[in-house]
Amino acid sequence: MKLEIIKAPVETEKTNNLANDNVYVFKVDKKANKTEIKQVIESKFKVKVESVNTLNTNAKKRRVGRYTGYTSSYKKAYVKLKEGSTIEF
């Protein structure tokens, strides 16, 4: 079990609203699977996880001046905690 698979929490207005429903969003390693993510979240934050949903985001085309490039793609994990569990950032 690697603790490095969780890269960062995703903090946006949408994810802050999801936190009210006990759902937290993290950027995770692209090779991580749902069971690995569940084990790492439970051991790192000392909470009980109900479910994990994942999705791969695509790279988007961005332009700065006359130069074009792409944002990096990453994997997101939506982690739903059991009642009575919370994560503080």
PyMOL commands that set and color helices and strands:
alter all, ss='L'
color gray80, all
select helices_A, chain A and resi 3-5+13-19+34-45
alter helices_A, ss='H'
color red, helices_A
select strands_A, chain A and resi 6-9+23-28+49-57+61-64+67-70+74-81
alter strands_A, ss='S'
color yellow, strands_A
deselect
rebuild
show_as cartoon
